[in-house]
């Protein structure tokens, strides 16, 4: 998805009122952060508000969403992403390029709308500023988040989805080893919206392990 939201909790943790139940392995209570060769997936900070609002207002970045976000909506999204990480330890992290410490977007894991046909589930998602496209950052960040999902959280499956026309994000899903799993009408979008029909991808723990082993050879 090119988009994209402490203490210990037991194996099945109720995330918040109105959200689905997702079974995860026991977690120590730490706020998870991730490092890759080029990136840091870290906690959100005050300095992220301006660049995050800029990418959310960019028509190119938001081409497969109903509309660009206002500054107020962007700030609210950032606050919600930070809140969910504080509650679970994981979520949509801020993504920073190590070279120069530049904020480039978000990536990570999220529990999506309970009305989706794939729910209850955990999705992998990302949303990067256009200046940082075509450099493999989305695949690098999302791949590291999948490692957390399967190795540290003990999930059995991760999903991803996007509108049919979002070929760029679907290519990332395929590079991650995810498998197409049909289509669905997104319940949050109007029936006449050209974005309403979404393609769903899935990745099981077994599929991830096979891909991971192949990459280690």
Backbone as JSON Lines, residues from 0, in Angstrom:
{"i":0,"aa":"X","n":[0.84,-1.18,0.0],"ca":[0.0,0.0,0.0],"c":[0.87,1.23,0.0]}
{"i":1,"aa":"X","n":[0.77,2.04,-0.99],"ca":[1.52,3.29,-1.04],"c":[0.68,4.35,-0.35]}
{"i":2,"aa":"X","n":[0.74,4.4,0.75],"ca":[-0.11,5.33,1.48],"c":[0.61,6.04,2.61]}
{"i":3,"aa":"X","n":[-0.82,3.95,4.01],"ca":[-0.58,4.0,4.91],"c":[-1.32,4.41,4.76]}
{"i":4,"aa":"X","n":[-0.75,3.87,11.65],"ca":[-1.6,4.04,12.06],"c":[-1.94,2.76,11.99]}
{"i":5,"aa":"X","n":[2.95,1.97,26.91],"ca":[3.46,0.7,26.42],"c":[3.23,-0.39,27.46]}
{"i":6,"aa":"X","n":[3.9,-0.91,27.41],"ca":[3.59,-2.0,28.32],"c":[3.36,-3.28,27.56]}
{"i":7,"aa":"X","n":[3.47,-4.41,28.3],"ca":[3.3,-5.7,27.67],"c":[1.83,-5.97,27.39]}
{"i":8,"aa":"X","n":[1.56,-6.81,26.37],"ca":[0.21,-7.28,26.17],"c":[0.25,-8.78,25.94]}
{"i":9,"aa":"X","n":[-0.83,-9.49,26.23],"ca":[-0.85,-10.94,26.08],"c":[-0.93,-11.35,24.62]}
{"i":10,"aa":"X","n":[-1.03,-12.64,24.37],"ca":[-1.01,-13.16,23.01],"c":[-2.11,-12.56,22.16]}
{"i":11,"aa":"X","n":[-3.29,-12.4,22.7],"ca":[-4.36,-11.7,21.99],"c":[-4.62,-10.39,22.69]}
{"i":12,"aa":"X","n":[-4.45,-9.29,21.97],"ca":[-4.48,-7.95,22.57],"c":[-5.58,-7.12,21.92]}
{"i":13,"aa":"X","n":[-6.48,-6.54,22.72],"ca":[-7.5,-5.67,22.17],"c":[-6.88,-4.3,21.95]}
{"i":14,"aa":"X","n":[-6.74,-3.92,20.69],"ca":[-5.99,-2.72,20.35],"c":[-6.68,-1.44,20.81]}
{"i":15,"aa":"X","n":[-7.95,-1.31,20.53],"ca":[-8.69,-0.12,20.92],"c":[-10.16,-0.37,20.62]}
{"i":16,"aa":"X","n":[-11.01,0.44,21.22],"ca":[-12.43,0.28,20.98],"c":[-12.73,0.41,19.5]}
{"i":17,"aa":"X","n":[-13.46,-0.57,18.96],"ca":[-13.83,-0.53,17.56],"c":[-12.83,-1.19,16.64]}
{"i":18,"aa":"X","n":[-11.66,-1.58,17.12],"ca":[-10.67,-2.25,16.28],"c":[-10.77,-3.75,16.46]}
{"i":19,"aa":"X","n":[-10.24,-4.47,15.47],"ca":[-10.33,-5.92,15.5],"c":[-9.3,-6.5,16.46]}
{"i":20,"aa":"X","n":[-9.5,-7.74,16.84],"ca":[-8.55,-8.47,17.66],"c":[-7.54,-9.14,16.75]}
{"i":21,"aa":"X","n":[-6.28,-9.01,17.04],"ca":[-5.22,-9.63,16.25],"c":[-4.32,-10.41,17.17]}
{"i":22,"aa":"X","n":[-4.07,-11.66,16.84],"ca":[-3.23,-12.51,17.68],"c":[-1.77,-12.3,17.33]}
{"i":23,"aa":"X","n":[-0.97,-11.94,18.34],"ca":[0.46,-11.75,18.15],"c":[1.2,-12.45,19.27]}
{"i":24,"aa":"X","n":[2.46,-12.74,19.02],"ca":[3.29,-13.35,20.05],"c":[3.51,-12.37,21.19]}
{"i":25,"aa":"X","n":[3.79,-12.89,22.38],"ca":[4.05,-12.05,23.54],"c":[5.19,-11.08,23.23]}
{"i":26,"aa":"X","n":[5.06,-9.86,23.71],"ca":[6.01,-8.79,23.38],"c":[6.53,-8.18,24.67]}
{"i":27,"aa":"X","n":[7.78,-7.79,24.69],"ca":[8.45,-7.38,25.92],"c":[8.01,-6.01,26.41]}
{"i":28,"aa":"X","n":[7.39,-5.21,25.58],"ca":[6.98,-3.87,25.99],"c":[7.83,-2.77,25.4]}
{"i":29,"aa":"X","n":[8.88,-3.09,24.68],"ca":[9.72,-2.06,24.08],"c":[9.03,-1.44,22.87]}
{"i":30,"aa":"X","n":[9.36,-0.18,22.6],"ca":[8.91,0.47,21.38],"c":[9.87,0.07,20.27]}
{"i":31,"aa":"X","n":[9.37,-0.71,19.33],"ca":[10.23,-1.27,18.29],"c":[10.65,-0.19,17.31]}
{"i":32,"aa":"X","n":[11.93,-0.21,16.94],"ca":[12.47,0.59,15.85],"c":[13.31,-0.34,14.98]}
{"i":33,"aa":"X","n":[13.51,0.05,13.73],"ca":[14.17,-0.83,12.76],"c":[15.25,-0.06,12.03]}
{"i":34,"aa":"X","n":[16.36,-0.74,11.77],"ca":[17.4,-0.18,10.91],"c":[17.65,-1.12,9.74]}
{"i":35,"aa":"X","n":[17.81,-0.55,8.56],"ca":[18.18,-1.28,7.37],"c":[19.5,-0.68,6.89]}
{"i":36,"aa":"X","n":[20.1,-1.21,5.83],"ca":[21.35,-0.61,5.37],"c":[21.28,0.89,5.11]}
{"i":37,"aa":"X","n":[20.12,1.38,4.63],"ca":[20.04,2.8,4.26],"c":[19.03,3.6,5.08]}
{"i":38,"aa":"X","n":[18.19,2.92,5.86],"ca":[17.05,3.6,6.46],"c":[16.92,3.33,7.96]}
{"i":39,"aa":"X","n":[16.22,4.23,8.62],"ca":[15.75,4.0,9.99],"c":[14.24,4.11,10.0]}
{"i":40,"aa":"X","n":[13.56,3.13,10.57],"ca":[12.13,3.21,10.83],"c":[12.01,3.5,12.32]}
{"i":41,"aa":"X","n":[11.66,4.73,12.64],"ca":[11.79,5.23,14.02],"c":[10.49,5.82,14.51]}
{"i":42,"aa":"X","n":[10.53,6.27,15.77],"ca":[9.38,6.95,16.36],"c":[9.2,8.32,15.68]}
{"i":43,"aa":"X","n":[7.99,8.82,15.74],"ca":[7.69,10.12,15.17],"c":[8.15,11.24,16.1]}
{"i":44,"aa":"X","n":[8.5,12.4,15.52],"ca":[8.93,13.55,16.31],"c":[8.32,14.82,15.73]}
{"i":45,"aa":"X","n":[8.43,15.9,16.48],"ca":[7.8,17.16,16.08],"c":[8.31,17.65,14.73]}
{"i":46,"aa":"X","n":[9.58,17.39,14.45],"ca":[10.17,17.88,13.19],"c":[9.58,17.19,11.96]}
{"i":47,"aa":"X","n":[8.84,16.09,12.16],"ca":[8.28,15.37,11.03],"c":[7.01,16.01,10.48]}
{"i":48,"aa":"X","n":[6.39,16.89,11.25],"ca":[5.09,17.44,10.84],"c":[5.14,18.13,9.49]}
{"i":49,"aa":"X","n":[6.13,19.0,9.28],"ca":[6.18,19.78,8.04],"c":[6.45,18.91,6.83]}
{"i":50,"aa":"X","n":[7.49,18.06,6.81],"ca":[7.7,17.23,5.61],"c":[6.6,16.2,5.39]}
{"i":51,"aa":"X","n":[5.97,15.73,6.48],"ca":[4.88,14.78,6.31],"c":[3.67,15.48,5.67]}
{"i":52,"aa":"X","n":[3.38,16.69,6.11],"ca":[2.29,17.45,5.51],"c":[2.56,17.74,4.04]}
{"i":53,"aa":"X","n":[3.82,18.0,3.7],"ca":[4.17,18.29,2.31],"c":[3.93,17.08,1.41]}
{"i":54,"aa":"X","n":[4.31,15.89,1.86],"ca":[4.09,14.72,1.01],"c":[2.6,14.37,0.94]}
{"i":55,"aa":"X","n":[1.86,14.6,2.03],"ca":[0.43,14.31,2.02],"c":[-0.37,15.31,1.18]}
{"i":56,"aa":"X","n":[0.22,16.46,0.89],"ca":[-0.43,17.47,0.05],"c":[-0.03,17.35,-1.41]}
{"i":57,"aa":"X","n":[0.91,16.45,-1.71],"ca":[1.43,16.29,-3.07],"c":[0.45,15.45,-3.9]}
{"i":58,"aa":"X","n":[-0.11,16.0,-4.98],"ca":[-1.06,15.23,-5.81],"c":[-0.47,13.95,-6.38]}
{"i":59,"aa":"X","n":[0.83,13.93,-6.65],"ca":[1.45,12.72,-7.17],"c":[1.46,11.61,-6.13]}
{"i":60,"aa":"X","n":[1.83,11.95,-4.9],"ca":[1.85,10.97,-3.82],"c":[0.44,10.46,-3.52]}
{"i":61,"aa":"X","n":[-0.54,11.36,-3.6],"ca":[-1.91,11.03,-3.2],"c":[-2.81,10.66,-4.38]}
{"i":62,"aa":"X","n":[-2.2,10.33,-5.51],"ca":[-2.98,10.06,-6.73],"c":[-3.94,8.9,-6.58]}
{"i":63,"aa":"X","n":[-3.63,7.95,-5.71],"ca":[-4.48,6.77,-5.54],"c":[-5.26,6.81,-4.23]}
{"i":64,"aa":"X","n":[-5.46,8.01,-3.71],"ca":[-6.29,8.26,-2.55],"c":[-7.37,9.27,-2.96]}
{"i":65,"aa":"X","n":[-8.45,9.37,-2.21],"ca":[-9.54,10.27,-2.62],"c":[-9.11,11.71,-2.84]}
{"i":66,"aa":"X","n":[-8.18,12.21,-2.02],"ca":[-7.74,13.6,-2.14],"c":[-6.48,13.8,-1.31]}
{"i":67,"aa":"X","n":[-5.66,14.82,-1.65],"ca":[-4.56,15.19,-0.76],"c":[-5.09,15.58,0.61]}
{"i":68,"aa":"X","n":[-4.22,15.53,1.62],"ca":[-4.63,15.88,2.97],"c":[-4.32,17.33,3.29]}
{"i":69,"aa":"X","n":[-5.2,17.94,4.06],"ca":[-4.92,19.26,4.6],"c":[-3.85,19.13,5.68]}
{"i":70,"aa":"X","n":[-3.29,20.26,6.1],"ca":[-2.29,20.22,7.17],"c":[-2.92,19.64,8.44]}
{"i":71,"aa":"X","n":[-4.13,20.02,8.74],"ca":[-4.78,19.52,9.94],"c":[-4.96,18.0,9.88]}
{"i":72,"aa":"X","n":[-5.39,17.5,8.73],"ca":[-5.59,16.05,8.58],"c":[-4.27,15.31,8.64]}
{"i":73,"aa":"X","n":[-3.23,15.89,8.06],"ca":[-1.91,15.26,8.1],"c":[-1.39,15.18,9.52]}
{"i":74,"aa":"X","n":[-1.53,16.28,10.26],"ca":[-1.08,16.28,11.65],"c":[-1.84,15.25,12.48]}
{"i":75,"aa":"X","n":[-3.13,15.11,12.2],"ca":[-3.94,14.13,12.93],"c":[-3.5,12.71,12.6]}
{"i":76,"aa":"X","n":[-3.14,12.47,11.35],"ca":[-2.65,11.14,10.96],"c":[-1.33,10.84,11.65]}
{"i":77,"aa":"X","n":[-0.43,11.81,11.69],"ca":[0.85,11.62,12.37],"c":[0.61,11.29,13.85]}
{"i":78,"aa":"X","n":[-0.27,12.04,14.48],"ca":[-0.55,11.81,15.91],"c":[-1.12,10.42,16.14]}
{"i":79,"aa":"X","n":[-1.99,9.96,15.23],"ca":[-2.58,8.63,15.38],"c":[-1.52,7.55,15.18]}
{"i":80,"aa":"X","n":[-0.63,7.73,14.21],"ca":[0.46,6.75,14.0],"c":[1.32,6.64,15.26]}
{"i":81,"aa":"X","n":[1.67,7.78,15.84],"ca":[2.49,7.78,17.05],"c":[1.74,7.14,18.22]}
{"i":82,"aa":"X","n":[0.44,7.42,18.31],"ca":[-0.38,6.87,19.4],"c":[-0.45,5.34,19.32]}
{"i":83,"aa":"X","n":[-0.63,4.81,18.12],"ca":[-0.75,3.37,17.97],"c":[0.57,2.66,18.25]}
{"i":84,"aa":"X","n":[1.7,3.27,17.88],"ca":[2.99,2.68,18.22],"c":[3.18,2.67,19.74]}
{"i":85,"aa":"X","n":[2.79,3.75,20.39],"ca":[2.92,3.81,21.85],"c":[2.08,2.73,22.52]}
{"i":86,"aa":"X","n":[0.95,2.4,21.92],"ca":[0.05,1.42,22.5],"c":[0.48,-0.02,22.23]}
{"i":87,"aa":"X","n":[1.04,-0.28,21.02],"ca":[1.36,-1.64,20.61],"c":[2.85,-1.94,20.61]}
{"i":88,"aa":"X","n":[3.65,-0.88,20.38],"ca":[5.08,-1.07,20.16],"c":[5.46,-1.06,18.7]}
{"i":89,"aa":"X","n":[4.48,-1.18,17.81],"ca":[4.71,-1.23,16.36],"c":[3.57,-0.51,15.65]}
{"i":90,"aa":"X","n":[3.8,-0.19,14.38],"ca":[2.79,0.5,13.61],"c":[3.38,1.07,12.34]}
{"i":91,"aa":"X","n":[2.86,2.2,11.91],"ca":[3.45,2.93,10.79],"c":[4.53,3.84,11.36]}
{"i":92,"aa":"X","n":[5.78,3.49,11.14],"ca":[6.9,4.27,11.64],"c":[7.25,5.42,10.7]}
{"i":93,"aa":"X","n":[7.89,6.45,11.24],"ca":[8.53,7.46,10.4],"c":[9.76,6.84,9.76]}
{"i":94,"aa":"X","n":[9.98,7.12,8.49],"ca":[11.13,6.56,7.77],"c":[12.13,7.68,7.51]}
{"i":95,"aa":"X","n":[13.35,7.44,7.93],"ca":[14.43,8.41,7.8],"c":[15.57,7.8,7.02]}
{"i":96,"aa":"X","n":[16.06,8.52,6.03],"ca":[17.25,8.08,5.31],"c":[18.48,8.35,6.16]}
{"i":97,"aa":"X","n":[19.3,7.35,6.36],"ca":[20.47,7.52,7.21],"c":[21.39,8.61,6.69]}
{"i":98,"aa":"X","n":[21.59,8.65,5.4],"ca":[22.44,9.68,4.81],"c":[21.77,11.04,4.96]}
{"i":99,"aa":"X","n":[22.27,11.85,5.85],"ca":[21.73,13.18,6.07],"c":[20.58,13.25,7.04]}
{"i":100,"aa":"X","n":[20.11,12.1,7.53],"ca":[19.01,12.11,8.49],"c":[17.73,12.7,7.94]}
{"i":101,"aa":"X","n":[17.44,12.47,6.65],"ca":[16.3,13.09,5.98],"c":[15.04,12.25,6.17]}
{"i":102,"aa":"X","n":[13.95,12.88,6.6],"ca":[12.65,12.23,6.68],"c":[12.12,12.02,5.27]}
{"i":103,"aa":"X","n":[11.71,10.77,4.95],"ca":[11.23,10.5,3.59],"c":[9.8,9.96,3.55]}
{"i":104,"aa":"X","n":[9.2,9.64,4.69],"ca":[7.82,9.15,4.66],"c":[7.51,8.22,5.81]}
{"i":105,"aa":"X","n":[6.57,7.31,5.56],"ca":[6.2,6.33,6.57],"c":[6.2,4.94,5.97]}
{"i":106,"aa":"X","n":[6.34,3.93,6.82],"ca":[6.22,2.53,6.42],"c":[6.01,1.71,7.67]}
{"i":107,"aa":"X","n":[5.39,0.57,7.51],"ca":[5.22,-0.31,8.66],"c":[3.98,-1.14,8.61]}
{"i":108,"aa":"X","n":[3.45,-1.43,9.79],"ca":[2.35,-2.38,9.98],"c":[1.15,-1.68,10.61]}
{"i":109,"aa":"X","n":[-0.04,-2.16,10.25],"ca":[-1.25,-1.5,10.73],"c":[-2.4,-2.51,10.75]}
{"i":110,"aa":"X","n":[-3.33,-2.32,11.68],"ca":[-4.56,-3.09,11.7],"c":[-5.62,-2.27,10.98]}
{"i":111,"aa":"X","n":[-6.06,-2.69,9.78],"ca":[-6.96,-1.86,8.98],"c":[-8.43,-2.0,9.38]}
{"i":112,"aa":"X","n":[-9.26,-1.32,8.64],"ca":[-10.7,-1.26,8.85],"c":[-11.29,-2.67,9.05]}
{"i":113,"aa":"X","n":[-12.02,-2.85,10.15],"ca":[-12.6,-4.15,10.46],"c":[-13.65,-4.58,9.44]}
{"i":114,"aa":"X","n":[-14.12,-3.65,8.6],"ca":[-15.13,-4.0,7.6],"c":[-14.52,-4.64,6.35]}
{"i":115,"aa":"X","n":[-13.21,-4.64,6.23],"ca":[-12.59,-5.22,5.05],"c":[-12.79,-6.73,5.03]}
{"i":116,"aa":"X","n":[-12.9,-7.32,3.84],"ca":[-13.13,-8.77,3.75],"c":[-11.97,-9.6,4.27]}
{"i":117,"aa":"X","n":[-10.78,-9.02,4.35],"ca":[-9.61,-9.76,4.85],"c":[-9.44,-9.63,6.36]}
{"i":118,"aa":"X","n":[-10.27,-8.84,7.03],"ca":[-10.16,-8.63,8.48],"c":[-10.68,-9.86,9.22]}
{"i":119,"aa":"X","n":[-10.12,-10.09,10.43],"ca":[-9.05,-9.34,11.1],"c":[-7.7,-9.68,10.5]}
{"i":120,"aa":"X","n":[-6.87,-8.68,10.36],"ca":[-5.58,-8.87,9.7],"c":[-4.63,-7.75,10.09]}
{"i":121,"aa":"X","n":[-3.38,-7.9,9.7],"ca":[-2.37,-6.85,9.8],"c":[-1.88,-6.58,8.39]}
{"i":122,"aa":"X","n":[-1.83,-5.31,8.02],"ca":[-1.36,-4.94,6.68],"c":[0.04,-4.33,6.75]}
{"i":123,"aa":"X","n":[0.75,-4.43,5.65],"ca":[2.02,-3.74,5.45],"c":[1.74,-2.55,4.53]}
{"i":124,"aa":"X","n":[2.28,-1.37,4.86],"ca":[2.02,-0.2,4.04],"c":[3.18,0.77,4.04]}
{"i":125,"aa":"X","n":[3.13,1.71,3.13],"ca":[4.19,2.71,3.0],"c":[3.64,3.92,2.26]}
{"i":126,"aa":"X","n":[4.25,5.06,2.49],"ca":[3.95,6.29,1.76],"c":[5.19,7.16,1.8]}
{"i":127,"aa":"X","n":[5.82,7.34,0.65],"ca":[7.08,8.07,0.58],"c":[6.95,9.33,-0.27]}
{"i":128,"aa":"X","n":[7.72,10.34,0.07],"ca":[7.77,11.56,-0.74],"c":[8.27,11.23,-2.14]}
{"i":129,"aa":"X","n":[7.7,11.88,-3.14],"ca":[7.99,11.57,-4.54],"c":[9.47,11.7,-4.87]}
{"i":130,"aa":"X","n":[10.17,12.59,-4.2],"ca":[11.61,12.78,-4.48],"c":[12.42,11.53,-4.13]}
{"i":131,"aa":"X","n":[11.82,10.61,-3.36],"ca":[12.55,9.42,-2.93],"c":[12.0,8.13,-3.56]}
{"i":132,"aa":"X","n":[11.2,8.28,-4.61],"ca":[10.72,7.11,-5.34],"c":[11.83,6.55,-6.23]}
{"i":133,"aa":"X","n":[11.62,5.34,-6.7],"ca":[12.49,4.65,-7.68],"c":[13.91,4.43,-7.16]}
{"i":134,"aa":"X","n":[14.05,4.34,-5.85],"ca":[15.37,4.06,-5.27],"c":[15.36,2.82,-4.39]}
{"i":135,"aa":"X","n":[14.24,2.1,-4.41],"ca":[14.14,0.87,-3.64],"c":[13.85,1.05,-2.17]}
{"i":136,"aa":"X","n":[13.54,2.28,-1.75],"ca":[13.33,2.53,-0.33],"c":[12.06,1.86,0.2]}
{"i":137,"aa":"X","n":[10.98,1.88,-0.6],"ca":[9.73,1.27,-0.14],"c":[9.92,-0.22,0.1]}
{"i":138,"aa":"X","n":[10.57,-0.9,-0.84],"ca":[10.81,-2.33,-0.69],"c":[11.72,-2.62,0.5]}
{"i":139,"aa":"X","n":[12.73,-1.8,0.68],"ca":[13.68,-1.99,1.79],"c":[12.98,-1.8,3.14]}
{"i":140,"aa":"X","n":[12.2,-0.73,3.26],"ca":[11.51,-0.46,4.52],"c":[10.45,-1.51,4.8]}
{"i":141,"aa":"X","n":[9.65,-1.84,3.8],"ca":[8.58,-2.8,4.0],"c":[9.12,-4.2,4.28]}
{"i":142,"aa":"X","n":[10.22,-4.56,3.62],"ca":[10.82,-5.86,3.9],"c":[11.28,-5.99,5.34]}
{"i":143,"aa":"X","n":[11.84,-4.91,5.87],"ca":[12.28,-4.93,7.27],"c":[11.08,-5.01,8.21]}
{"i":144,"aa":"X","n":[9.98,-4.34,7.85],"ca":[8.78,-4.42,8.67],"c":[8.19,-5.83,8.64]}
{"i":145,"aa":"X","n":[8.3,-6.52,7.52],"ca":[7.83,-7.91,7.45],"c":[8.65,-8.81,8.37]}
{"i":146,"aa":"X","n":[9.95,-8.54,8.45],"ca":[10.78,-9.31,9.39],"c":[10.25,-9.17,10.82]}
{"i":147,"aa":"X","n":[9.87,-7.94,11.18],"ca":[9.3,-7.72,12.51],"c":[7.98,-8.48,12.66]}
{"i":148,"aa":"X","n":[7.15,-8.4,11.64],"ca":[5.83,-9.04,11.7],"c":[5.94,-10.53,11.95]}
{"i":149,"aa":"X","n":[6.85,-11.19,11.25],"ca":[6.93,-12.65,11.36],"c":[7.89,-13.12,12.44]}
{"i":150,"aa":"X","n":[9.02,-12.44,12.6],"ca":[10.03,-12.88,13.58],"c":[9.69,-12.45,15.0]}
{"i":151,"aa":"X","n":[9.3,-11.19,15.18],"ca":[9.13,-10.63,16.52],"c":[7.69,-10.65,17.0]}
{"i":152,"aa":"X","n":[6.74,-10.48,16.09],"ca":[5.34,-10.47,16.49],"c":[4.66,-11.82,16.32]}
{"i":153,"aa":"X","n":[5.29,-12.7,15.58],"ca":[4.75,-14.04,15.42],"c":[3.48,-14.13,14.6]}
{"i":154,"aa":"X","n":[3.28,-13.2,13.67],"ca":[2.08,-13.24,12.85],"c":[2.13,-14.41,11.87]}
{"i":155,"aa":"X","n":[0.98,-14.93,11.54],"ca":[0.88,-16.01,10.57],"c":[0.75,-15.5,9.14]}
{"i":156,"aa":"X","n":[0.26,-14.25,8.99],"ca":[0.04,-13.69,7.66],"c":[0.05,-12.17,7.74]}
{"i":157,"aa":"X","n":[0.48,-11.54,6.65],"ca":[0.39,-10.1,6.48],"c":[-0.26,-9.84,5.12]}
{"i":158,"aa":"X","n":[-1.09,-8.82,5.04],"ca":[-1.75,-8.48,3.78],"c":[-1.32,-7.09,3.33]}
{"i":159,"aa":"X","n":[-1.64,-6.77,2.08],"ca":[-1.49,-5.42,1.58],"c":[-2.53,-5.24,0.48]}
{"i":160,"aa":"X","n":[-2.93,-4.01,0.23],"ca":[-3.95,-3.77,-0.78],"c":[-3.85,-2.35,-1.28]}
{"i":161,"aa":"X","n":[-4.31,-2.14,-2.5],"ca":[-4.31,-0.81,-3.08],"c":[-5.28,-0.79,-4.24]}
{"i":162,"aa":"X","n":[-5.6,0.38,-4.75],"ca":[-6.51,0.49,-5.87],"c":[-5.9,-0.15,-7.12]}
{"i":163,"aa":"X","n":[-6.75,-0.58,-8.03],"ca":[-6.29,-1.33,-9.2],"c":[-5.26,-0.57,-10.02]}
{"i":164,"aa":"X","n":[-5.39,0.75,-10.08],"ca":[-4.49,1.54,-10.91],"c":[-3.14,1.81,-10.31]}
{"i":165,"aa":"X","n":[-2.93,1.44,-9.06],"ca":[-1.66,1.73,-8.4],"c":[-0.64,0.64,-8.71]}
{"i":166,"aa":"X","n":[-0.16,0.67,-9.92],"ca":[0.76,-0.37,-10.39],"c":[2.09,-0.31,-9.65]}
{"i":167,"aa":"X","n":[2.54,0.89,-9.28],"ca":[3.82,1.03,-8.59],"c":[3.81,0.29,-7.25]}
{"i":168,"aa":"X","n":[2.74,0.46,-6.48],"ca":[2.68,-0.21,-5.19],"c":[2.51,-1.72,-5.35]}
{"i":169,"aa":"X","n":[1.75,-2.13,-6.36],"ca":[1.6,-3.56,-6.6],"c":[2.94,-4.2,-6.97]}
{"i":170,"aa":"X","n":[3.79,-3.46,-7.66],"ca":[5.12,-3.97,-7.99],"c":[5.95,-4.18,-6.73]}
{"i":171,"aa":"X","n":[5.82,-3.26,-5.76],"ca":[6.51,-3.42,-4.48],"c":[6.0,-4.68,-3.77]}
{"i":172,"aa":"X","n":[4.69,-4.87,-3.74],"ca":[4.12,-6.05,-3.1],"c":[4.67,-7.33,-3.72]}
{"i":173,"aa":"X","n":[4.78,-7.34,-5.02],"ca":[5.31,-8.52,-5.7],"c":[6.79,-8.73,-5.38]}
{"i":174,"aa":"X","n":[7.56,-7.65,-5.29],"ca":[8.97,-7.79,-4.92],"c":[9.12,-8.32,-3.5]}
{"i":175,"aa":"X","n":[8.16,-8.03,-2.65],"ca":[8.19,-8.53,-1.28],"c":[7.81,-10.01,-1.19]}
{"i":176,"aa":"X","n":[7.36,-10.58,-2.31],"ca":[6.96,-11.98,-2.33],"c":[5.49,-12.18,-2.06]}
{"i":177,"aa":"X","n":[4.71,-11.1,-2.01],"ca":[3.28,-11.21,-1.73],"c":[2.55,-11.77,-2.94]}
{"i":178,"aa":"X","n":[1.43,-12.43,-2.68],"ca":[0.7,-13.16,-3.71],"c":[-0.68,-12.52,-3.92]}
{"i":179,"aa":"X","n":[-1.08,-12.25,-5.18],"ca":[-2.42,-11.7,-5.42],"c":[-3.5,-12.62,-4.88]}
{"i":180,"aa":"X","n":[-4.54,-12.0,-4.29],"ca":[-5.61,-12.78,-3.65],"c":[-6.98,-12.17,-3.93]}
{"i":181,"aa":"X","n":[-7.19,-11.77,-5.19],"ca":[-8.5,-11.27,-5.59],"c":[-8.69,-9.78,-5.4]}
{"i":182,"aa":"X","n":[-9.94,-9.36,-5.51],"ca":[-10.31,-7.95,-5.45],"c":[-11.43,-7.76,-4.44]}
{"i":183,"aa":"X","n":[-11.6,-6.52,-3.99],"ca":[-12.73,-6.19,-3.13],"c":[-13.07,-4.71,-3.3]}
{"i":184,"aa":"X","n":[-14.31,-4.37,-2.97],"ca":[-14.75,-2.98,-2.99],"c":[-14.48,-2.39,-1.62]}
{"i":185,"aa":"X","n":[-13.66,-1.34,-1.57],"ca":[-13.28,-0.76,-0.28],"c":[-14.51,-0.09,0.34]}
{"i":186,"aa":"X","n":[-14.86,-0.49,1.55],"ca":[-16.1,0.04,2.16],"c":[-16.05,1.51,2.52]}
{"i":187,"aa":"X","n":[-14.87,2.11,2.59],"ca":[-14.76,3.52,2.95],"c":[-14.89,4.44,1.74]}
{"i":188,"aa":"X","n":[-15.0,3.87,0.55],"ca":[-15.07,4.68,-0.67],"c":[-16.46,4.58,-1.3]}
{"i":189,"aa":"X","n":[-16.87,5.66,-1.93],"ca":[-18.19,5.71,-2.55],"c":[-18.29,4.7,-3.68]}
{"i":190,"aa":"X","n":[-19.51,4.24,-3.95],"ca":[-19.7,3.22,-4.97],"c":[-19.26,3.69,-6.36]}
{"i":191,"aa":"X","n":[-19.33,4.99,-6.61],"ca":[-18.95,5.5,-7.93],"c":[-17.5,5.97,-7.98]}
{"i":192,"aa":"X","n":[-16.74,5.74,-6.9],"ca":[-15.34,6.16,-6.89],"c":[-14.5,5.28,-7.81]}
{"i":193,"aa":"X","n":[-13.66,5.87,-8.66],"ca":[-12.77,5.06,-9.51],"c":[-11.71,4.31,-8.72]}
{"i":194,"aa":"X","n":[-11.56,4.64,-7.43],"ca":[-10.58,3.98,-6.57],"c":[-11.2,2.86,-5.73]}
{"i":195,"aa":"X","n":[-12.5,2.65,-5.84],"ca":[-13.21,1.75,-4.92],"c":[-12.72,0.3,-4.98]}
{"i":196,"aa":"X","n":[-12.45,-0.21,-6.19],"ca":[-12.03,-1.6,-6.32],"c":[-10.53,-1.71,-6.02]}
{"i":197,"aa":"X","n":[-10.21,-2.55,-5.05],"ca":[-8.83,-2.74,-4.6],"c":[-8.36,-4.16,-4.9]}
{"i":198,"aa":"X","n":[-7.08,-4.27,-5.16],"ca":[-6.45,-5.59,-5.31],"c":[-5.79,-5.96,-3.99]}
{"i":199,"aa":"X","n":[-6.05,-7.18,-3.56],"ca":[-5.53,-7.68,-2.29],"c":[-4.35,-8.61,-2.52]}
{"i":200,"aa":"X","n":[-3.31,-8.45,-1.7],"ca":[-2.14,-9.35,-1.72],"c":[-1.98,-9.93,-0.32]}
{"i":201,"aa":"X","n":[-1.48,-11.16,-0.27],"ca":[-1.22,-11.83,1.0],"c":[0.19,-12.41,1.02]}
{"i":202,"aa":"X","n":[0.74,-12.55,2.23],"ca":[2.01,-13.22,2.42],"c":[1.94,-14.0,3.72]}
{"i":203,"aa":"X","n":[2.09,-15.32,3.64],"ca":[2.06,-16.16,4.83],"c":[3.46,-16.28,5.42]}
{"i":204,"aa":"X","n":[3.51,-16.73,6.66],"ca":[4.8,-16.95,7.3],"c":[5.63,-17.96,6.49]}
{"i":205,"aa":"X","n":[4.99,-19.03,6.02],"ca":[5.71,-20.05,5.26],"c":[6.28,-19.48,3.96]}
{"i":206,"aa":"X","n":[5.5,-18.66,3.26],"ca":[5.99,-18.04,2.02],"c":[7.14,-17.09,2.3]}
{"i":207,"aa":"X","n":[7.02,-16.33,3.38],"ca":[8.09,-15.41,3.75],"c":[9.37,-16.17,4.08]}
{"i":208,"aa":"X","n":[9.25,-17.29,4.8],"ca":[10.42,-18.07,5.16],"c":[11.12,-18.64,3.94]}
{"i":209,"aa":"X","n":[10.33,-19.09,2.95],"ca":[10.93,-19.61,1.71],"c":[11.71,-18.51,1.0]}
{"i":210,"aa":"X","n":[11.09,-17.33,0.86],"ca":[11.76,-16.2,0.2],"c":[13.0,-15.79,0.98]}
{"i":211,"aa":"X","n":[12.88,-15.73,2.3],"ca":[14.01,-15.34,3.15],"c":[15.17,-16.32,2.98]}
{"i":212,"aa":"X","n":[14.87,-17.61,2.96],"ca":[15.93,-18.61,2.8],"c":[16.6,-18.51,1.44]}
{"i":213,"aa":"X","n":[15.82,-18.24,0.4],"ca":[16.38,-18.09,-0.95],"c":[17.33,-16.91,-1.01]}
{"i":214,"aa":"X","n":[16.97,-15.81,-0.34],"ca":[17.82,-14.61,-0.35],"c":[19.11,-14.83,0.42]}
{"i":215,"aa":"X","n":[19.13,-15.77,1.36],"ca":[20.32,-16.03,2.16],"c":[21.33,-16.93,1.45]}
{"i":216,"aa":"X","n":[20.91,-17.57,0.35],"ca":[21.8,-18.49,-0.36],"c":[22.87,-17.74,-1.16]}
